[in-house]
Amino acid sequence: MKSVLKSVAIPLVQALVVLMFLSWLSAGKAQAAIEMHQFDNPVLQKRYDSLTAALRCPKCQNQAIGDSDSPIAGDMRQNVADLLNDGRSDSEIQNFMVARFGEYVLYNPRLDGRTWLLWGGPAALIALGLLIVALIVRARRRARVRALDDDEQARLSALLDRHRDAGNAPQDAKERS
C-alpha cells in the first residue's frame, strides 16, 4: 500500500513543482509586456512618467496607462512619447488625449460646467454638516438656559431646604457630643 502511495505522490508533487515554476515564468513575462519608453533627458523621462500615471486607460477599470498592458494603453504611451519628442507641453498632451478619448482619461477632471458638482459637492456637504451641527448646539444651549416656572421653582426650593436641614442635623449632633 505504501509503495502505491509513493508511486502516485512523487510524480504528483513533481508535476505541481513544474506547474508552479511555469506560472512564475509566465507572470514575469506578463509584467515585461508593459513597455516603457526611456528618454535620454531626465526631465522628459519624469514628464513621461507623470503623464502615464495621470492618464487613465479607457479599456481598463481605473488603471493608469503606465500600469496597463492593454493594447490601447500601449498606443497611448506611444502617443505620449511621440508628443513629448515633438516638444509638446503636458497640457497639450492631455488636451490631445481628451480630444481623442474623452474626459474619462483624466484622473483629475478639469473644473468646468459639467464637473463643478464633482469638485464643489464635498465642500458643500461639509459646510452643510457644520451648519446643522451649529444649529443643533445653539438650540440645545437655548433649551438649557430657560427660566424655571413656578412649580419647578417651588420643587427646587423644597429640595434645597430639605438638603440644608439634612446637612445641619449631623453637625448639630456632633456639636452636642
C-alpha positions in Angstrom: 0.0 0.0 0.0 2.8 2.4 0.9 4.6 1.8 -2.4 1.4 2.6 -4.3 1.1 5.9 -2.4 4.7 6.7 -3.0 4.5 5.9 -6.7 1.5 8.3 -7.1 2.6 11.1 -4.7 6.1 11.6 -6.0 5.0 12.3 -9.6 2.1 14.5 -8.4 4.5 16.6 -6.3 6.9 16.9 -9.2 4.1 18.0 -11.5 3.0 20.6 -9.0 6.5 22.0 -8.8 6.8 22.2 -12.6 3.4 24.0 -12.8 4.5 26.5 -10.1 7.7 27.2 -12.0 5.9 27.7 -15.3 3.4 30.0 -13.7 6.2 32.0 -12.1 7.9 32.3 -15.5 4.7 33.4 -17.3 4.0 36.0 -14.6 7.3 37.6 -15.3 6.6 37.7 -19.0 3.2 39.4 -18.3 4.9 42.1 -16.4 7.5 42.5 -19.0 4.8 43.1 -21.7 4.4 46.7 -20.5 7.0 48.6 -22.5 8.1 51.9 -21.0 9.9 54.4 -23.1 13.3 55.6 -21.9 14.4 59.1 -22.6 18.0 60.4 -22.5 16.8 63.6 -21.0 15.8 63.1 -17.3 13.2 65.9 -17.5 11.4 64.3 -20.4 11.5 60.9 -18.5 10.0 62.5 -15.5 7.3 64.2 -17.6 6.6 60.9 -19.4 6.3 59.0 -16.1 4.0 61.7 -14.7 1.7 61.8 -17.7 1.4 58.0 -18.0 0.5 57.9 -14.3 -2.1 60.7 -14.7 -3.9 59.3 -17.8 -6.4 56.5 -17.3 -6.7 53.6 -19.7 -10.1 53.7 -21.4 -10.4 49.9 -21.5 -9.1 49.0 -18.1 -11.0 49.6 -14.8 -9.4 52.5 -13.1 -5.8 51.7 -14.2 -3.2 54.2 -15.4 -1.8 53.7 -18.9 1.6 53.3 -17.3 0.4 50.2 -15.4 -1.9 48.7 -18.1 -0.8 46.0 -20.5 -3.8 46.5 -22.9 -3.0 47.4 -26.5 -4.8 50.7 -26.3 -2.7 51.7 -23.3 0.4 50.8 -25.3 -0.8 53.1 -28.1 -1.5 55.9 -25.6 2.0 55.5 -24.1 3.5 55.7 -27.6 1.5 58.8 -28.4 2.7 60.4 -25.2 6.3 59.6 -26.0 5.9 60.9 -29.6 4.3 64.1 -28.4 7.0 64.7 -25.8 9.6 64.2 -28.5 7.8 66.7 -30.7 8.2 69.3 -27.9 4.5 69.5 -26.8 3.6 70.7 -23.3 1.9 68.5 -20.7 -1.4 70.4 -21.1 -1.2 70.0 -24.9 -0.7 66.2 -24.5 -3.6 66.0 -22.1 -5.8 68.0 -24.4 -4.9 65.7 -27.3 -5.8 62.6 -25.2 -9.1 64.2 -24.0 -10.0 65.1 -27.6 -9.3 61.6 -28.7 -10.7 59.5 -25.7 -12.9 62.0 -23.8 -12.6 63.5 -20.3 -12.6 60.0 -18.7 -8.9 59.6 -19.4 -8.0 62.2 -16.8 -7.8 61.0 -13.2 -8.3 64.6 -12.1 -11.1 66.0 -14.3 -11.0 69.7 -15.1 -13.3 72.2 -13.5 -16.0 73.2 -15.9 -19.7 73.3 -16.2 -20.1 69.5 -16.1 -17.7 68.8 -13.2 -18.5 71.7 -10.8 -20.6 69.3 -8.7 -17.8 66.8 -8.5 -15.4 69.4 -7.2 -17.8 71.5 -5.1 -20.1 68.8 -3.8 -17.8 67.6 -1.0 -17.1 71.1 0.2 -20.8 72.0 0.1 -21.7 68.9 2.1 -19.1 69.7 4.8 -20.4 73.2 5.0 -24.0 72.0 5.3 -23.0 69.5 8.0 -21.2 72.2 10.0 -24.2 74.5 9.7 -26.5 71.7 11.0 -24.2 70.9 14.0 -24.0 74.7 14.8 -27.9 74.9 14.8 -28.2 71.9 17.0 -25.7 73.2 19.5 -27.4 76.6 19.5 -30.8 75.1 20.1 -29.6 72.9 23.0 -27.9 75.9 24.7 -31.1 77.9 24.4 -33.1 75.0 25.9 -30.8 74.8 28.9 -31.0 78.5 29.8 -34.8 78.9 30.0 -36.1 80.1 33.3 -37.9 77.8 35.8 -41.7 78.0 36.0 -43.4 78.4 39.4 -43.9 74.7 40.0 -40.3 73.9 39.2 -39.1 76.8 41.4 -41.2 75.6 44.4 -39.8 72.0 44.0 -36.2 73.3 43.8 -36.7 75.4 47.0 -38.2 72.5 48.8 -35.3 70.3 47.8 -32.7 72.9 48.9 -34.5 73.4 52.2 -34.5 69.6 52.8 -30.8 69.4 51.9 -29.9 72.2 54.3 -31.9 70.7 57.1 -30.2 67.3 56.5 -26.8 68.9 56.3 -27.3 70.8 59.6 -28.6 67.9 61.5 -25.3 65.9 61.7 -23.4 69.0 62.6 -25.7 69.7 65.5 -25.4 66.1 66.6 -21.5 66.4 66.5 -21.7 69.7 68.5 -23.8 68.1 71.2 -21.4 65.2 71.7 
